[in-house]
Amino acid sequence: MANTQAAQKKFLRLSDVTEQISASGSSVWAWVKNGTFPAPIKLSPNCTAWIAAEVDQWAADRIADSRKAGV
């Protein structure tokens, strides 16, 4: 459980997210808007970040879906 708690405490800024998933910032925000990508959290009024574990899970789900579909 300690590893899960530690993973939930790691945050990614938009530049980290786009690098990790190889997508543009505008794509990330469009996916957030239509509910297909995890929503970010506000760390402060001027600082938005994603929970790393949620981004990792999103990527794992995309891989699993792709494997099922045979793409």
N, CA, C, O and CB atoms as a CASP TS submission, in Angstrom:
PFRMAT TS
TARGET T0000
AUTHOR 0000-0000-0000
METHOD Language model
MODEL 1
PARENT N/A
ATOM      1  N   MET     1       0.817  -1.189   0.000  1.00  0.00           N
ATOM      2  CA  MET     1       0.000   0.000   0.000  1.00  0.00           C
ATOM      3  C   MET     1       0.863   1.256   0.000  1.00  0.00           C
ATOM      4  O   MET     1       0.441   2.285  -0.529  1.00  0.00           O
ATOM      5  CB  MET     1      -0.930  -0.004   1.196  1.00  0.00           C
ATOM      6  N   ALA     2       2.048   1.199   0.574  1.00  0.00           N
ATOM      7  CA  ALA     2       2.930   2.364   0.606  1.00  0.00           C
ATOM      8  C   ALA     2       3.306   2.810  -0.805  1.00  0.00           C
ATOM      9  O   ALA     2       3.373   4.010  -1.072  1.00  0.00           O
ATOM     10  CB  ALA     2       4.193   2.053   1.413  1.00  0.00           C
ATOM     11  N   ASN     3       3.555   1.854  -1.718  1.00  0.00           N
ATOM     12  CA  ASN     3       3.895   2.214  -3.088  1.00  0.00           C
ATOM     13  C   ASN     3       2.741   2.902  -3.787  1.00  0.00           C
ATOM     14  O   ASN     3       2.956   3.843  -4.552  1.00  0.00           O
ATOM     15  CB  ASN     3       4.310   0.987  -3.866  1.00  0.00           C
ATOM     16  N   THR     4       1.511   2.447  -3.538  1.00  0.00           N
ATOM     17  CA  THR     4       0.336   3.075  -4.126  1.00  0.00           C
ATOM     18  C   THR     4       0.200   4.501  -3.627  1.00  0.00           C
ATOM     19  O   THR     4      -0.072   5.412  -4.410  1.00  0.00           O
ATOM     20  CB  THR     4      -0.928   2.273  -3.803  1.00  0.00           C
ATOM     21  N   GLN     5       0.384   4.701  -2.339  1.00  0.00           N
ATOM     22  CA  GLN     5       0.292   6.042  -1.781  1.00  0.00           C
ATOM     23  C   GLN     5       1.393   6.940  -2.337  1.00  0.00           C
ATOM     24  O   GLN     5       1.150   8.112  -2.623  1.00  0.00           O
ATOM     25  CB  GLN     5       0.370   5.990  -0.256  1.00  0.00           C
ATOM     26  N   ALA     6       2.588   6.407  -2.489  1.00  0.00           N
ATOM     27  CA  ALA     6       3.690   7.197  -3.041  1.00  0.00           C
ATOM     28  C   ALA     6       3.403   7.567  -4.489  1.00  0.00           C
ATOM     29  O   ALA     6       3.666   8.698  -4.898  1.00  0.00           O
ATOM     30  CB  ALA     6       5.018   6.424  -2.941  1.00  0.00           C
ATOM     31  N   ALA     7       2.869   6.634  -5.270  1.00  0.00           N
ATOM     32  CA  ALA     7       2.564   6.910  -6.676  1.00  0.00           C
ATOM     33  C   ALA     7       1.485   7.966  -6.793  1.00  0.00           C
ATOM     34  O   ALA     7       1.524   8.788  -7.709  1.00  0.00           O
ATOM     35  CB  ALA     7       2.128   5.632  -7.396  1.00  0.00           C
ATOM     36  N   GLN     8       0.519   7.961  -5.883  1.00  0.00           N
ATOM     37  CA  GLN     8      -0.548   8.947  -5.939  1.00  0.00           C
ATOM     38  C   GLN     8      -0.057  10.325  -5.550  1.00  0.00           C
ATOM     39  O   GLN     8      -0.763  11.310  -5.768  1.00  0.00           O
ATOM     40  CB  GLN     8      -1.689   8.536  -5.043  1.00  0.00           C
ATOM     41  N   LYS     9       1.120  10.421  -4.987  1.00  0.00           N
ATOM     42  CA  LYS     9       1.670  11.710  -4.573  1.00  0.00           C
ATOM     43  C   LYS     9       2.604  12.302  -5.609  1.00  0.00           C
ATOM     44  O   LYS     9       3.103  13.412  -5.423  1.00  0.00           O
ATOM     45  CB  LYS     9       2.399  11.565  -3.267  1.00  0.00           C
ATOM     46  N   LYS    10       2.854  11.585  -6.701  1.00  0.00           N
ATOM     47  CA  LYS    10       3.723  12.119  -7.744  1.00  0.00           C
ATOM     48  C   LYS    10       2.852  12.859  -8.755  1.00  0.00           C
ATOM     49  O   LYS    10       1.847  12.335  -9.234  1.00  0.00           O
ATOM     50  CB  LYS    10       4.552  10.982  -8.435  1.00  0.00           C
ATOM     51  N   PHE    11       3.257  14.076  -9.065  1.00  0.00           N
ATOM     52  CA  PHE    11       2.501  14.908  -9.992  1.00  0.00           C
ATOM     53  C   PHE    11       3.280  15.139 -11.272  1.00  0.00           C
ATOM     54  O   PHE    11       4.510  15.188 -11.264  1.00  0.00           O
ATOM     55  CB  PHE    11       2.146  16.241  -9.346  1.00  0.00           C
ATOM     56  N   LEU    12       2.560  15.280 -12.364  1.00  0.00           N
ATOM     57  CA  LEU    12       3.152  15.579 -13.663  1.00  0.00           C
ATOM     58  C   LEU    12       2.573  16.887 -14.180  1.00  0.00           C
ATOM     59  O   LEU    12       1.361  17.097 -14.156  1.00  0.00           O
ATOM     60  CB  LEU    12       2.902  14.426 -14.673  1.00  0.00           C
ATOM     61  N   ARG    13       3.449  17.755 -14.646  1.00  0.00           N
ATOM     62  CA  ARG    13       2.990  18.970 -15.306  1.00  0.00           C
ATOM     63  C   ARG    13       2.668  18.624 -16.753  1.00  0.00           C
ATOM     64  O   ARG    13       3.002  17.534 -17.217  1.00  0.00           O
ATOM     65  CB  ARG    13       4.060  20.112 -15.219  1.00  0.00           C
ATOM     66  N   LEU    14       2.022  19.540 -17.471  1.00  0.00           N
ATOM     67  CA  LEU    14       1.593  19.268 -18.836  1.00  0.00           C
ATOM     68  C   LEU    14       2.756  18.830 -19.721  1.00  0.00           C
ATOM     69  O   LEU    14       2.604  17.910 -20.525  1.00  0.00           O
ATOM     70  CB  LEU    14       0.928  20.497 -19.426  1.00  0.00           C
ATOM     71  N   SER    15       3.901  19.467 -19.587  1.00  0.00           N
ATOM     72  CA  SER    15       5.052  19.080 -20.417  1.00  0.00           C
ATOM     73  C   SER    15       5.492  17.644 -20.137  1.00  0.00           C
ATOM     74  O   SER    15       5.918  16.932 -21.046  1.00  0.00           O
ATOM     75  CB  SER    15       6.225  20.038 -20.175  1.00  0.00           C
ATOM     76  N   ASP    16       5.388  17.224 -18.877  1.00  0.00           N
ATOM     77  CA  ASP    16       5.725  15.841 -18.528  1.00  0.00           C
ATOM     78  C   ASP    16       4.718  14.860 -19.123  1.00  0.00           C
ATOM     79  O   ASP    16       5.090  13.803 -19.633  1.00  0.00           O
ATOM     80  CB  ASP    16       5.782  15.673 -17.003  1.00  0.00           C
ATOM     81  N   VAL    17       3.440  15.225 -19.052  1.00  0.00           N
ATOM     82  CA  VAL    17       2.381  14.370 -19.589  1.00  0.00           C
ATOM     83  C   VAL    17       2.543  14.210 -21.094  1.00  0.00           C
ATOM     84  O   VAL    17       2.490  13.094 -21.610  1.00  0.00           O
ATOM     85  CB  VAL    17       0.993  14.950 -19.259  1.00  0.00           C
ATOM     86  N   THR    18       2.740  15.316 -21.798  1.00  0.00           N
ATOM     87  CA  THR    18       2.855  15.237 -23.257  1.00  0.00           C
ATOM     88  C   THR    18       4.072  14.418 -23.671  1.00  0.00           C
ATOM     89  O   THR    18       4.024  13.693 -24.665  1.00  0.00           O
ATOM     90  CB  THR    18       2.940  16.643 -23.862  1.00  0.00           C
ATOM     91  N   GLU    19       5.151  14.528 -22.920  1.00  0.00           N
ATOM     92  CA  GLU    19       6.340  13.729 -23.216  1.00  0.00           C
ATOM     93  C   GLU    19       6.087  12.248 -22.945  1.00  0.00           C
ATOM     94  O   GLU    19       6.493  11.384 -23.722  1.00  0.00           O
ATOM     95  CB  GLU    19       7.533  14.220 -22.388  1.00  0.00           C
ATOM     96  N   GLN    20       5.413  11.972 -21.834  1.00  0.00           N
ATOM     97  CA  GLN    20       5.176  10.585 -21.445  1.00  0.00           C
ATOM     98  C   GLN    20       4.249   9.854 -22.414  1.00  0.00           C
ATOM     99  O   GLN    20       4.463   8.679 -22.709  1.00  0.00           O
ATOM    100  CB  GLN    20       4.593  10.535 -20.050  1.00  0.00           C
ATOM    101  N   ILE    21       3.219  10.546 -22.912  1.00  0.00           N
ATOM    102  CA  ILE    21       2.246   9.853 -23.770  1.00  0.00           C
ATOM    103  C   ILE    21       2.411  10.198 -25.243  1.00  0.00           C
ATOM    104  O   ILE    21       1.631   9.730 -26.072  1.00  0.00           O
ATOM    105  CB  ILE    21       0.838  10.191 -23.333  1.00  0.00           C
ATOM    106  N   SER    22       3.396  10.994 -25.581  1.00  0.00           N
ATOM    107  CA  SER    22       3.683  11.371 -26.972  1.00  0.00           C
ATOM    108  C   SER    22       2.469  11.981 -27.669  1.00  0.00           C
ATOM    109  O   SER    22       2.103  11.583 -28.775  1.00  0.00           O
ATOM    110  CB  SER    22       4.161  10.154 -27.755  1.00  0.00           C
ATOM    111  N   ALA    23       1.864  12.937 -27.013  1.00  0.00           N
ATOM    112  CA  ALA    23       0.726  13.657 -27.586  1.00  0.00           C
ATOM    113  C   ALA    23       0.903  15.140 -27.280  1.00  0.00           C
ATOM    114  O   ALA    23       1.649  15.512 -26.374  1.00  0.00           O
ATOM    115  CB  ALA    23      -0.639  13.121 -27.019  1.00  0.00           C
ATOM    116  N   SER    24       0.217  15.973 -28.036  1.00  0.00           N
ATOM    117  CA  SER    24       0.326  17.411 -27.837  1.00  0.00           C
ATOM    118  C   SER    24      -0.511  17.870 -26.643  1.00  0.00           C
ATOM    119  O   SER    24      -1.422  17.173 -26.198  1.00  0.00           O
ATOM    120  CB  SER    24      -0.106  18.153 -29.100  1.00  0.00           C
ATOM    121  N   GLY    25      -0.183  19.039 -26.145  1.00  0.00           N
ATOM    122  CA  GLY    25      -0.954  19.616 -25.054  1.00  0.00           C
ATOM    123  C   GLY    25      -2.399  19.862 -25.443  1.00  0.00           C
ATOM    124  O   GLY    25      -3.306  19.670 -24.632  1.00  0.00           O
ATOM    125  N   SER    26      -2.619  20.288 -26.683  1.00  0.00           N
ATOM    126  CA  SER    26      -3.999  20.528 -27.114  1.00  0.00           C
ATOM    127  C   SER    26      -4.791  19.227 -27.166  1.00  0.00           C
ATOM    128  O   SER    26      -5.988  19.225 -26.878  1.00  0.00           O
ATOM    129  CB  SER    26      -4.022  21.210 -28.488  1.00  0.00           C
ATOM    130  N   SER    27      -4.147  18.126 -27.528  1.00  0.00           N
ATOM    131  CA  SER    27      -4.833  16.825 -27.508  1.00  0.00           C
ATOM    132  C   SER    27      -5.179  16.430 -26.076  1.00  0.00           C
ATOM    133  O   SER    27      -6.288  15.968 -25.805  1.00  0.00           O
ATOM    134  CB  SER    27      -3.954  15.730 -28.165  1.00  0.00           C
ATOM    135  N   VAL    28      -4.237  16.613 -25.170  1.00  0.00           N
ATOM    136  CA  VAL    28      -4.486  16.276 -23.766  1.00  0.00           C
ATOM    137  C   VAL    28      -5.689  17.056 -23.255  1.00  0.00           C
ATOM    138  O   VAL    28      -6.595  16.474 -22.658  1.00  0.00           O
ATOM    139  CB  VAL    28      -3.237  16.573 -22.895  1.00  0.00           C
ATOM    140  N   TRP    29      -5.709  18.357 -23.483  1.00  0.00           N
ATOM    141  CA  TRP    29      -6.824  19.170 -22.989  1.00  0.00           C
ATOM    142  C   TRP    29      -8.141  18.795 -23.660  1.00  0.00           C
ATOM    143  O   TRP    29      -9.184  18.820 -23.006  1.00  0.00           O
ATOM    144  CB  TRP    29      -6.534  20.650 -23.215  1.00  0.00           C
ATOM    145  N   ALA    30      -8.124  18.451 -24.934  1.00  0.00           N
ATOM    146  CA  ALA    30      -9.353  18.012 -25.617  1.00  0.00           C
ATOM    147  C   ALA    30      -9.859  16.710 -25.007  1.00  0.00           C
ATOM    148  O   ALA    30     -11.063  16.550 -24.807  1.00  0.00           O
ATOM    149  CB  ALA    30      -9.104  17.829 -27.139  1.00  0.00           C
ATOM    150  N   TRP    31      -8.960  15.781 -24.710  1.00  0.00           N
ATOM    151  CA  TRP    31      -9.345  14.512 -24.096  1.00  0.00           C
ATOM    152  C   TRP    31      -9.901  14.732 -22.693  1.00  0.00           C
ATOM    153  O   TRP    31     -10.866  14.078 -22.296  1.00  0.00           O
ATOM    154  CB  TRP    31      -8.149  13.556 -24.046  1.00  0.00           C
ATOM    155  N   VAL    32      -9.293  15.653 -21.941  1.00  0.00           N
ATOM    156  CA  VAL    32      -9.802  15.982 -20.608  1.00  0.00           C
ATOM    157  C   VAL    32     -11.223  16.524 -20.741  1.00  0.00           C
ATOM    158  O   VAL    32     -12.123  16.135 -19.996  1.00  0.00           O
ATOM    159  CB  VAL    32      -8.876  17.019 -19.890  1.00  0.00           C
ATOM    160  N   LYS    33     -11.407  17.425 -21.697  1.00  0.00           N
ATOM    161  CA  LYS    33     -12.720  18.056 -21.886  1.00  0.00           C
ATOM    162  C   LYS    33     -13.797  17.028 -22.220  1.00  0.00           C
ATOM    163  O   LYS    33     -14.922  17.133 -21.733  1.00  0.00           O
ATOM    164  CB  LYS    33     -12.647  19.108 -22.994  1.00  0.00           C
ATOM    165  N   ASN    34     -13.462  16.026 -23.055  1.00  0.00           N
ATOM    166  CA  ASN    34     -14.492  15.047 -23.416  1.00  0.00           C
ATOM    167  C   ASN    34     -14.497  13.829 -22.491  1.00  0.00           C
ATOM    168  O   ASN    34     -15.230  12.871 -22.735  1.00  0.00           O
ATOM    169  CB  ASN    34     -14.290  14.595 -24.848  1.00  0.00           C
ATOM    170  N   GLY    35     -13.687  13.861 -21.436  1.00  0.00           N
ATOM    171  CA  GLY    35     -13.734  12.825 -20.413  1.00  0.00           C
ATOM    172  C   GLY    35     -12.978  11.550 -20.723  1.00  0.00           C
ATOM    173  O   GLY    35     -13.192  10.535 -20.060  1.00  0.00           O
ATOM    174  N   THR    36     -12.104  11.575 -21.710  1.00  0.00           N
ATOM    175  CA  THR    36     -11.355  10.367 -22.065  1.00  0.00           C
ATOM    176  C   THR    36      -9.926  10.357 -21.515  1.00  0.00           C
ATOM    177  O   THR    36      -9.166   9.425 -21.777  1.00  0.00           O
ATOM    178  CB  THR    36     -11.313  10.223 -23.566  1.00  0.00           C
ATOM    179  N   PHE    37      -9.565  11.377 -20.766  1.00  0.00           N
ATOM    180  CA  PHE    37      -8.243  11.464 -20.145  1.00  0.00           C
ATOM    181  C   PHE    37      -8.436  11.974 -18.728  1.00  0.00           C
ATOM    182  O   PHE    37      -9.337  12.778 -18.487  1.00  0.00           O
ATOM    183  CB  PHE    37      -7.276  12.399 -20.962  1.00  0.00           C
ATOM    184  N   PRO    38      -7.614  11.531 -17.781  1.00  0.00           N
ATOM    185  CA  PRO    38      -7.793  11.984 -16.391  1.00  0.00           C
ATOM    186  C   PRO    38      -7.742  13.508 -16.276  1.00  0.00           C
ATOM    187  O   PRO    38      -6.936  14.172 -16.928  1.00  0.00           O
ATOM    188  CB  PRO    38      -6.718  11.363 -15.489  1.00  0.00           C
ATOM    189  N   ALA    39      -8.606  14.031 -15.447  1.00  0.00           N
ATOM    190  CA  ALA    39      -8.620  15.473 -15.201  1.00  0.00           C
ATOM    191  C   ALA    39      -7.441  15.844 -14.300  1.00  0.00           C
ATOM    192  O   ALA    39      -7.056  15.073 -13.421  1.00  0.00           O
ATOM    193  CB  ALA    39      -9.969  15.915 -14.554  1.00  0.00           C
ATOM    194  N   PRO    40      -6.879  17.017 -14.523  1.00  0.00           N
ATOM    195  CA  PRO    40      -5.789  17.463 -13.657  1.00  0.00           C
ATOM    196  C   PRO    40      -6.338  17.989 -12.337  1.00  0.00           C
ATOM    197  O   PRO    40      -7.546  18.154 -12.171  1.00  0.00           O
ATOM    198  CB  PRO    40      -4.951  18.548 -14.356  1.00  0.00           C
ATOM    199  N   ILE    41      -5.438  18.247 -11.412  1.00  0.00           N
ATOM    200  CA  ILE    41      -5.801  18.880 -10.151  1.00  0.00           C
ATOM    201  C   ILE    41      -5.070  20.217 -10.062  1.00  0.00           C
ATOM    202  O   ILE    41      -4.054  20.429 -10.724  1.00  0.00           O
ATOM    203  CB  ILE    41      -5.452  17.962  -8.931  1.00  0.00           C
ATOM    204  N   LYS    42      -5.596  21.099  -9.247  1.00  0.00           N
ATOM    205  CA  LYS    42      -4.947  22.388  -9.024  1.00  0.00           C
ATOM    206  C   LYS    42      -4.076  22.274  -7.783  1.00  0.00           C
ATOM    207  O   LYS    42      -4.574  22.001  -6.690  1.00  0.00           O
ATOM    208  CB  LYS    42      -5.996  23.538  -8.872  1.00  0.00           C
ATOM    209  N   LEU    43      -2.783  22.483  -7.953  1.00  0.00           N
ATOM    210  CA  LEU    43      -1.871  22.488  -6.812  1.00  0.00           C
ATOM    211  C   LEU    43      -1.831  23.864  -6.165  1.00  0.00           C
ATOM    212  O   LEU    43      -1.554  24.004  -4.974  1.00  0.00           O
ATOM    213  CB  LEU    43      -0.461  22.065  -7.246  1.00  0.00           C
ATOM    214  N   SER    44      -2.113  24.864  -6.970  1.00  0.00           N
ATOM    215  CA  SER    44      -2.209  26.248  -6.511  1.00  0.00           C
ATOM    216  C   SER    44      -2.999  26.995  -7.588  1.00  0.00           C
ATOM    217  O   SER    44      -3.311  26.416  -8.629  1.00  0.00           O
ATOM    218  CB  SER    44      -0.768  26.902  -6.264  1.00  0.00           C
ATOM    219  N   PRO    45      -3.325  28.257  -7.357  1.00  0.00           N
ATOM    220  CA  PRO    45      -4.099  28.974  -8.376  1.00  0.00           C
ATOM    221  C   PRO    45      -3.447  28.991  -9.762  1.00  0.00           C
ATOM    222  O   PRO    45      -4.148  29.058 -10.772  1.00  0.00           O
ATOM    223  CB  PRO    45      -4.322  30.386  -7.925  1.00  0.00           C
ATOM    224  N   ASN    46      -2.127  28.931  -9.818  1.00  0.00           N
ATOM    225  CA  ASN    46      -1.434  28.997 -11.099  1.00  0.00           C
ATOM    226  C   ASN    46      -0.695  27.719 -11.469  1.00  0.00           C
ATOM    227  O   ASN    46       0.164  27.732 -12.351  1.00  0.00           O
ATOM    228  CB  ASN    46      -0.472  30.128 -11.082  1.00  0.00           C
ATOM    229  N   CYS    47      -1.016  26.633 -10.812  1.00  0.00           N
ATOM    230  CA  CYS    47      -0.277  25.390 -11.051  1.00  0.00           C
ATOM    231  C   CYS    47      -1.241  24.214 -11.172  1.00  0.00           C
ATOM    232  O   CYS    47      -1.920  23.842 -10.215  1.00  0.00           O
ATOM    233  CB  CYS    47       0.739  25.132  -9.915  1.00  0.00           C
ATOM    234  N   THR    48      -1.284  23.641 -12.373  1.00  0.00           N
ATOM    235  CA  THR    48      -2.131  22.491 -12.667  1.00  0.00           C
ATOM    236  C   THR    48      -1.230  21.288 -12.917  1.00  0.00           C
ATOM    237  O   THR    48      -0.193  21.403 -13.571  1.00  0.00           O
ATOM    238  CB  THR    48      -3.060  22.767 -13.897  1.00  0.00           C
ATOM    239  N   ALA    49      -1.633  20.132 -12.393  1.00  0.00           N
ATOM    240  CA  ALA    49      -0.827  18.926 -12.577  1.00  0.00           C
ATOM    241  C   ALA    49      -1.739  17.702 -12.622  1.00  0.00           C
ATOM    242  O   ALA    49      -2.888  17.733 -12.182  1.00  0.00           O
ATOM    243  CB  ALA    49       0.224  18.784 -11.442  1.00  0.00           C
ATOM    244  N   TRP    50      -1.186  16.641 -13.165  1.00  0.00           N
ATOM    245  CA  TRP    50      -1.892  15.361 -13.231  1.00  0.00           C
ATOM    246  C   TRP    50      -1.271  14.424 -12.222  1.00  0.00           C
ATOM    247  O   TRP    50      -0.079  14.522 -11.928  1.00  0.00           O
ATOM    248  CB  TRP    50      -1.839  14.748 -14.663  1.00  0.00           C
ATOM    249  N   ILE    51      -2.074  13.512 -11.686  1.00  0.00           N
ATOM    250  CA  ILE    51      -1.566  12.482 -10.796  1.00  0.00           C
ATOM    251  C   ILE    51      -0.922  11.414 -11.674  1.00  0.00           C
ATOM    252  O   ILE    51      -1.577  10.840 -12.544  1.00  0.00           O
ATOM    253  CB  ILE    51      -2.708  11.880  -9.885  1.00  0.00           C
ATOM    254  N   ALA    52       0.348  11.154 -11.446  1.00  0.00           N
ATOM    255  CA  ALA    52       1.124  10.248 -12.298  1.00  0.00           C
ATOM    256  C   ALA    52       0.481   8.870 -12.417  1.00  0.00           C
ATOM    257  O   ALA    52       0.452   8.292 -13.504  1.00  0.00           O
ATOM    258  CB  ALA    52       2.532  10.106 -11.755  1.00  0.00           C
ATOM    259  N   ALA    53      -0.027   8.345 -11.321  1.00  0.00           N
ATOM    260  CA  ALA    53      -0.637   7.007 -11.348  1.00  0.00           C
ATOM    261  C   ALA    53      -1.847   6.968 -12.278  1.00  0.00           C
ATOM    262  O   ALA    53      -2.086   5.954 -12.934  1.00  0.00           O
ATOM    263  CB  ALA    53      -1.054   6.579  -9.930  1.00  0.00           C
ATOM    264  N   GLU    54      -2.605   8.049 -12.343  1.00  0.00           N
ATOM    265  CA  GLU    54      -3.777   8.098 -13.228  1.00  0.00           C
ATOM    266  C   GLU    54      -3.354   8.147 -14.695  1.00  0.00           C
ATOM    267  O   GLU    54      -3.989   7.520 -15.544  1.00  0.00           O
ATOM    268  CB  GLU    54      -4.654   9.319 -12.892  1.00  0.00           C
ATOM    269  N   VAL    55      -2.305   8.874 -14.992  1.00  0.00           N
ATOM    270  CA  VAL    55      -1.789   8.931 -16.366  1.00  0.00           C
ATOM    271  C   VAL    55      -1.219   7.563 -16.754  1.00  0.00           C
ATOM    272  O   VAL    55      -1.439   7.088 -17.868  1.00  0.00           O
ATOM    273  CB  VAL    55      -0.696  10.042 -16.505  1.00  0.00           C
ATOM    274  N   ASP    56      -0.503   6.948 -15.850  1.00  0.00           N
ATOM    275  CA  ASP    56       0.042   5.607 -16.112  1.00  0.00           C
ATOM    276  C   ASP    56      -1.077   4.606 -16.385  1.00  0.00           C
ATOM    277  O   ASP    56      -0.971   3.786 -17.297  1.00  0.00           O
ATOM    278  CB  ASP    56       0.894   5.130 -14.921  1.00  0.00           C
ATOM    279  N   GLN    57      -2.150   4.672 -15.593  1.00  0.00           N
ATOM    280  CA  GLN    57      -3.269   3.756 -15.778  1.00  0.00           C
ATOM    281  C   GLN    57      -3.964   4.012 -17.110  1.00  0.00           C
ATOM    282  O   GLN    57      -4.364   3.067 -17.791  1.00  0.00           O
ATOM    283  CB  GLN    57      -4.267   3.891 -14.625  1.00  0.00           C
ATOM    284  N   TRP    58      -4.111   5.266 -17.484  1.00  0.00           N
ATOM    285  CA  TRP    58      -4.709   5.617 -18.776  1.00  0.00           C
ATOM    286  C   TRP    58      -3.890   4.992 -19.901  1.00  0.00           C
ATOM    287  O   TRP    58      -4.452   4.403 -20.825  1.00  0.00           O
ATOM    288  CB  TRP    58      -4.790   7.163 -18.952  1.00  0.00           C
ATOM    289  N   ALA    59      -2.579   5.116 -19.828  1.00  0.00           N
ATOM    290  CA  ALA    59      -1.710   4.544 -20.864  1.00  0.00           C
ATOM    291  C   ALA    59      -1.834   3.024 -20.894  1.00  0.00           C
ATOM    292  O   ALA    59      -1.916   2.430 -21.970  1.00  0.00           O
ATOM    293  CB  ALA    59      -0.242   4.952 -20.626  1.00  0.00           C
ATOM    294  N   ALA    60      -1.847   2.394 -19.730  1.00  0.00           N
ATOM    295  CA  ALA    60      -1.980   0.934 -19.662  1.00  0.00           C
ATOM    296  C   ALA    60      -3.318   0.488 -20.250  1.00  0.00           C
ATOM    297  O   ALA    60      -3.387  -0.533 -20.934  1.00  0.00           O
ATOM    298  CB  ALA    60      -1.850   0.445 -18.201  1.00  0.00           C
ATOM    299  N   ASP    61      -4.368   1.242 -19.989  1.00  0.00           N
ATOM    300  CA  ASP    61      -5.685   0.916 -20.547  1.00  0.00           C
ATOM    301  C   ASP    61      -5.688   1.039 -22.065  1.00  0.00           C
ATOM    302  O   ASP    61      -6.296   0.214 -22.748  1.00  0.00           O
ATOM    303  CB  ASP    61      -6.760   1.828 -19.949  1.00  0.00           C
ATOM    304  N   ARG    62      -5.020   2.055 -22.604  1.00  0.00           N
ATOM    305  CA  ARG    62      -4.945   2.219 -24.069  1.00  0.00           C
ATOM    306  C   ARG    62      -4.205   1.041 -24.684  1.00  0.00           C
ATOM    307  O   ARG    62      -4.606   0.532 -25.731  1.00  0.00           O
ATOM    308  CB  ARG    62      -4.237   3.555 -24.447  1.00  0.00           C
ATOM    309  N   ILE    63      -3.126   0.604 -24.041  1.00  0.00           N
ATOM    310  CA  ILE    63      -2.364  -0.538 -24.542  1.00  0.00           C
ATOM    311  C   ILE    63      -3.229  -1.789 -24.514  1.00  0.00           C
ATOM    312  O   ILE    63      -3.272  -2.530 -25.496  1.00  0.00           O
ATOM    313  CB  ILE    63      -1.079  -0.750 -23.711  1.00  0.00           C
ATOM    314  N   ALA    64      -3.920  -2.035 -23.405  1.00  0.00           N
ATOM    315  CA  ALA    64      -4.777  -3.212 -23.280  1.00  0.00           C
ATOM    316  C   ALA    64      -5.886  -3.193 -24.320  1.00  0.00           C
ATOM    317  O   ALA    64      -6.164  -4.217 -24.944  1.00  0.00           O
ATOM    318  CB  ALA    64      -5.377  -3.291 -21.875  1.00  0.00           C
ATOM    319  N   ASP    65      -6.526  -2.040 -24.519  1.00  0.00           N
ATOM    320  CA  ASP    65      -7.586  -1.923 -25.525  1.00  0.00           C
ATOM    321  C   ASP    65      -7.058  -2.210 -26.925  1.00  0.00           C
ATOM    322  O   ASP    65      -7.725  -2.857 -27.733  1.00  0.00           O
ATOM    323  CB  ASP    65      -8.211  -0.527 -25.482  1.00  0.00           C
ATOM    324  N   SER    66      -5.863  -1.725 -27.198  1.00  0.00           N
ATOM    325  CA  SER    66      -5.250  -1.932 -28.502  1.00  0.00           C
ATOM    326  C   SER    66      -4.969  -3.405 -28.744  1.00  0.00           C
ATOM    327  O   SER    66      -5.178  -3.910 -29.847  1.00  0.00           O
ATOM    328  CB  SER    66      -3.964  -1.127 -28.619  1.00  0.00           C
ATOM    329  N   ARG    67      -4.496  -4.092 -27.714  1.00  0.00           N
ATOM    330  CA  ARG    67      -4.177  -5.516 -27.836  1.00  0.00           C
ATOM    331  C   ARG    67      -5.436  -6.346 -28.071  1.00  0.00           C
ATOM    332  O   ARG    67      -5.430  -7.297 -28.852  1.00  0.00           O
ATOM    333  CB  ARG    67      -3.451  -6.010 -26.579  1.00  0.00           C
ATOM    334  N   LYS    68      -6.527  -5.966 -27.375  1.00  0.00           N
ATOM    335  CA  LYS    68      -7.806  -6.667 -27.540  1.00  0.00           C
ATOM    336  C   LYS    68      -8.365  -6.498 -28.947  1.00  0.00           C
ATOM    337  O   LYS    68      -8.917  -7.430 -29.532  1.00  0.00           O
ATOM    338  CB  LYS    68      -8.822  -6.160 -26.518  1.00  0.00           C
ATOM    339  N   ALA    69      -8.208  -5.286 -29.475  1.00  0.00           N
ATOM    340  CA  ALA    69      -8.759  -4.973 -30.783  1.00  0.00           C
ATOM    341  C   ALA    69      -7.886  -5.516 -31.916  1.00  0.00           C
ATOM    342  O   ALA    69      -8.306  -5.549 -33.073  1.00  0.00           O
ATOM    343  CB  ALA    69      -8.923  -3.473 -30.930  1.00  0.00           C
ATOM    344  N   GLY    70      -6.675  -5.939 -31.572  1.00  0.00           N
ATOM    345  CA  GLY    70      -5.770  -6.469 -32.579  1.00  0.00           C
ATOM    346  C   GLY    70      -5.169  -5.398 -33.464  1.00  0.00           C
ATOM    347  O   GLY    70      -4.746  -5.665 -34.589  1.00  0.00           O
ATOM    348  N   VAL    71      -5.138  -4.181 -32.942  1.00  0.00           N
ATOM    349  CA  VAL    71      -4.578  -3.057 -33.719  1.00  0.00           C
ATOM    350  C   VAL    71      -3.084  -3.021 -33.551  1.00  0.00           C
ATOM    351  O   VAL    71      -2.419  -2.154 -34.120  1.00  0.00           O
ATOM    352  CB  VAL    71      -5.195  -1.707 -33.284  1.00  0.00           C
TER
END
